[in-house]
Amino acid sequence: MTEMPPGLLISAPSSGTGKTTVMLGLLRALRDAGQVVQPYKSGPDYIDPAFHLAASGRASFNLDSWAMDESLLAAIAQEAQGADICVAEGSMGLYDGVATRGQSGFGSSAETARRMGWPVVLVLDVSGQAQSAAATALGFRNFMPDLPFAGVILNRVASPRHERLARLGMERAGLPVLGVLPRRGDLTLPERHLGLIQAVEHPDLEAAIAGYADFLRAHVDLDLIRAAAQRAGLPSGAAHLPNPPAQRIALARDAAFSFTYPHILEGWRRAGAEILPFSPLADEAPDASADLVWLPGGYPELHAGRIAAAGTFLTGLRQHAETRPVHGECGGYMALGAGLVDKEGTRHQMAGLLGLETSYEKRKFHLGYRRAVLDTPMPGFDAGQALRGHEFHYSMILDQPDAPLAQVFDADGNPVPETGSRRGHVTGTFFHLITAEAS
């Protein structure tokens, strides 16, 4: 067994309760106190880890029991070596996952906490209630009896009287109160259609995180938080991060193309691959010596005009695709297509390496885990290989004329029409790759 640092998981009964504010403030407050903090995100979110990095100074990694097998979960857990404490942020509500079991679970934050041995800190929005909040907390505490539970942080408390009543309920339920956060309207991070804006786009992220840390220090007992963290031992057997799909990878990296899971990039680097970042928005061409061009997801619909006008980028991309592979995920897939219609209804010419036509004017929400069985090879994977990923976008497919890349299914095994495409050396998917299933 490999001994890991003690850890905690910050969760809540539902989204929108303030757990991200608590998470970022706690990461920075612990770091300011001299702790080396390893952040994690439970579930398939690819925006939060960048905020965690900014707050803690250490790369954050996803832990996902639906998409990941035990080997990959163990490898990602071992990224905590050298840290003093682990702090993970849950997704959605504590017990929310999918209905059909994946590689090692259903994708809930509770599963992550139980597997890692991390006690749960439940962030409760107590606005509109007082003692009744304790009944909610007690239900969450008892729903999974073997789940380690640290206590609660009361959020959006209106007054000293409100705090006193809420505390009375928690005392009656036998639940420790780790902090009490007064109601403040200036603590929300800016959002857009996929949730939070990207960390790189925040107008003053450093000041915001420092403010959250001050708020947490003033209203949360950091000593109690540290004392509640528990240490877990993890299997030291086979554990490895994903292998790179090529030796020299030109990776698009800017405000339009930024959604790549941290464990993927770390696995590529760890195996000796060279990652060559370039910015399509700055009209940079991919490195001409690259073996592979990889366009991650992001927000091309917000920058479609600039992408269409980026002649150096588009020419370099097309030249590369004549002889070597190009792959795009979600937003990157859209940029490889023939055209993209923005929210105003204007069509912008994209790279034209695939026939895909997409529209952000005609919005439809696509969200969920994906399992894809490849019909044909794509960079790093053979035909027949099963991949696990996650899809999260609002764009509609107007036309997808090329040969499908894969048979794609949702978490329950139902087929979805977003099959991805292939043409020549070019491939693309609407899902973001998390891992491949062991063959």
N, C-alpha and C positions, 0 to 999 in steps of 0.2 A: 504493500500500500504506500502511495505517495501522500505525505501529509500536506494539506493545503492550508492557506491562511483562513482564519475565521471569517464568516460572511453573514450577510443579511439580504433579504429580498423586500423591496419596497413595492407594495401592491395596494389595491383598493377594491371596493365593491363594484366599481364600474369606471368607464372612461370619464374624464372631465372632473375628477375630484381633486386635482392638484398634485398628483404623485410626481409628475415631471419636475415641478418647482421644488418639491421636497428632495427629489433625487439629485438635481443639479446643486442645490444649496448644500446638501449633505456631503456630496463629493468634494466640493471646494472647501467647506468648513473643516473636514477631516484632513484634507491636504494642507490647509493653512496651519493645522495643529501639528504638522510634521509627519503625518501618516503617508505611507505609500499605498494608494488606493487603486484596486483593480475593479473597474466597472464592467458590468455585463448587462445585456438586454435579453429578457425572455421573450421568445417569439421572433417573427420574421421582419421586424421593423428595421429599415435601413437609414432612417433619418436620425433617430435618437442617439445612436453610437457616436456620431460626430459631435453632438452636444456633450456627451459624456467625456469624450477626449478633451474638449475645450475646458471642461470643469476640473478634470482630474489630472490632466497631463499624461494620461496613459491610454493606449488604444483600448476601446471597448469591443466586446465580442458577443454575438448572438448565441444563445443556447435554445435549441428548438427540438422538442421531443418528437414532433410529428415528422419532421424532415430528416433528422439526424439519427444515425445509429449510435450504439454505445461507444464505439471506437472514436468517432468524431467528437461526441460530447466530452469524452475523457481528454482528448487532445486539446480542445478549447478550454476546458477547466484548468489544464496545466499551464495555460498562459498566465495564471495568477501567481506562479512561482516568483518569489522576490517581493511580493506585496505584503503589507501588514494586515490588510483587511479587504474583503470583497464586498461590493455593494451592487446588487442587481436591481434593475427596474422591470417590473412586470408589464404585461400588455393587457388591455381591456380590464375585465374584472378578474379577480384572483382565480376563479375556477373555470373561466371561459376557455374553451378549446373547440375542437371539431368532434363530430359524432362517431367517426370511424378511426380506429387506431392506426397510427403511422408506424415509422420504423422503431420507435421506442416509447411511444405514448400518444396522447391526444393534443399536445401542443399548449397545455395550460400552464400558467405561472405557478400554480400549486404543485404541479408535477416537478417543475424545475427546482422549487424550494425543497421539496421532499427528497429528491434525488441527490441534491447537493448538501443536504443537511443544514440549509440556511433558514433560520427563523424568519417569519413574516412580520414585517411592520405594516400594519393596515392603516392607510390614510383615509380618514372618514370626513366627508363633508357633512357637518352637523347643522348647516343652515336649515331653518324650518323645523328643527326638532331639538330635543335636549336629552332627557333620560332615555328616550326611545332609541337613540343612536346605539345604546348598549345592546339592545336586542339584536340589531343588525350585526354588530361586532361579534356577539356571542354565537350567532348563527354561523358566521364565517369561521369562527374558531372551532366549532364542533362539527362542521360538515365533513371534514376529513380528520378524524381523531388523531392520526399519527403524524399530522403536519406540525412541524415545530412553529411556535407562535411567540413572537417577542412582545407584542403589545400594539397600542394604537397611537396615532398622532391625530389629534382633533384639528380639523381645518375649517376656516371661515367661521370662527367664533365671534359673535356679535358684541359681547359685553362680559364684564366679570361675573355677572349673575348667570349668564348663559354658560360660561365655563364651569361655574360651581355646580349647576344642575347636571351638565353632561358628565362631569367627573363623578358625581354621586351615582349615576347610572353605571359607569364603568367599575366603580368600587363594588357595587352590588353584584355585578357580573364577574368580579374577580379578575379584571383585565387591566394590566399596567398601562398608565398613560405616560408616553414617552415625550410628548410635547403638545403644546396648544398654540395654534397659529391664528392670530386675529384676522378678521376679514379685511382684505386689501384688494382694491380693484386694479392695481398696477403690476400684478405679479404674473399675468398671463403672457406667454410667448406668442409672437405673431404667427398666424396660421394661413394656409391656403388649401386648395382642394385635396391634397394628399395628407393633410394634418399640419404639423409644424412646417414653417419655412425651413430651408436648409441653414445649417449653422453658418456657412460661408456668406449667406445673404443677410444675416442679422445686422441691423445698423450699428449696434454697439453691444455685441455679445459679452465681452469681458466685463463691462459695467453691469450688465444684467445679472451675470452669474455672481459677481462680487456682492450685489445687492441681495440675491437669494441667500448667500452664505451668511451675511450679516443678519438677515431675518431668521434663519435657522438657529444661529448661535444665540440670538436673543430669546427664542421661544421653545427650543428643543433641548433636552438634556443629553448632550453629546456623550457624557460619561456613561449614562444608562444605555445609549445606543451601542457604544463600543462593548459594554459588558454583556449585552444581549447577543452579540455575534457568536456563532458557534463554528467550530472547526470540523471539517469532514475529511475523511480519507477516501481517496479515489483509486480504482484499479490502475495498476501501473503496467498492465499488459499492452497489447497492440493499441496504439493511439497515434493517428497521423492526420494532418491537415490535407486538404485537397491538393493533388498534383497539378502543375501548370500545364496548359494546353500547347505551349510552345516555349522556346528558349528566350527569344526576344519579343516582347509583347508591347506594341504601341497602344497605350490606354488613353482614351479620351477622358479629360478631367477638367471640368469647369462647371459653371452654374447650370448648364443645360444637360450635362452628362456626369453624374456623380454617384449614382446608386449602385454600389458594389459591396457585397458583404465583406466586412473586415477579415474574416477567417479565410476567405478565398484568396485575397491579396497576400495575406501573411503566408499561406501555404505555398503560393507561387514563389515568393521571395525566399522562403526557407529551403525550397528545393533548388535554388540557384538560378531561377529565371530572372531576366533583366526586364524591369518594367520601365517603359519609355513614355512618360506622360506628355500629352499635347492638348491644346485647346482649340476646338473647332470655332468657338466664339471669337477667339483672337485671330482666326483665319490661319491657323498653323496646320501644316500637312503632317500626317503621321511619319515617323522616322522611316526613311527609305530602306534602311537595313533591317527593319522588323520582319519577323517570320509571320506575325499575326497582328491584325488590327482588331481591337475589342472596343465597341461602343456601349458603355453601360446605359442604364436607364437614367431618367432625370426629368427635365421639363423642356423638351424641345418645342412644345406648343407655345411656350412663352417667348421663345427666341427664334421662331420659324423664319422670320424675315432675315435675320442676321445669318442664320445657317444657309439659307438659299443664296445669299450674296457672298458667302465665304468661298471664293473661287479657288484660292490656293488649297484650302482643306479639301474641297470636293474633287479637284483635279488629282491631288495626291492619293485620295481614297480610291478613286476609280482606277488609277494606275496600279496601285497595290493589288486591287481585286482581279486584275488581268492574269496574275500568276500565283497569288498567295491568298490565304483565307482571310475573310473579314466576317466578324460576328457582331450582331447587335441584340441587346436586351431591351424590351419595352420601348422607352424613348429612343434608344439607339436603333432598334428595329424600325421605328417610324422614320427616322432620319435616313435609313438605307432605302426606303421606299421611293415611289414615284412622286407622291405629293402628300401634303399635310394641310388640312383646312383648319385655320385658327378659329378662336371663339367669335370673331367678327364675321366669319364666313368667307374669308379670303384664302384662296388656295396658294400655297407656296411650293415651288419645285424643290424636291429633295434630291438625294444622290442618284436615284434611278437605277440602283444596282439590284433592286427587287421591284416587283410591280405593285407593291402594297400601297393602297390609298387609305388614309385615315382622316377622321374629322374630330376636332375638339368642339366644333359648333354643335354637332349632334352628340350630346353627352350621354353616356350610360356608364354606371359604376360597375367596374369589374374588380372583384376582391376575392382572394382565397388561395389556398394551397393548390399546387399543381403537381401531378405525376405525369411525366412524359416518357414515352417509349420511342426512341429514335427510329425513323424509317430509313435514315441515311446517316453517314457520319457527320459530325460537326467537330470543330476544333477541340481536341482532347478526348473525344468519345467516339466509340464505334457504333455502327448500326445495331439496333437491338438493345442498346444500353438504356436502362431506366434512370431517369433523372428526377430529382425532387426540387421544387422551387415554389415561388409565391408570385401571384399576379395582383397588381394594385394600380389601376388607372381608370380614367374616365373617357378615354378616346374610343370612338366607334370605328370599326373596319367598314370602309365603303367597298373595297375590292381587295382580294387576296389571291391573285391569279396564278402564282407560282406553285410548284409542287410542294406539298406539305412536308415539313421537316420531321414531324413526329405525330403520334397519336397522343393527345393530351387529355387528361382526366382531372376532375376536381377531387377533393379529399375523400369523397364517398365513392369514387370510381365512376362517376358519370362523365361521359365525353363532353368536351367544350369545343367550340368552333375555332378558338385561337390556336391553331395547330403550328404556328410558325411557318416559315417559308425557306426555300433553298433555290439558288440559281447559280450555276457555275461554282466559283469559290466562295460565294456569299451565303450566309445563313442568318436567321433571326428568329427570336421568340418573344412573346409578350410576357413570359414569366422570367423572373430573376432567379438564376441558378443558385441553389444552396449547396447541394451535394449530389453525387451519383450513388445509386444503390450498389452495394457490394455484389459482384457477379459470382 
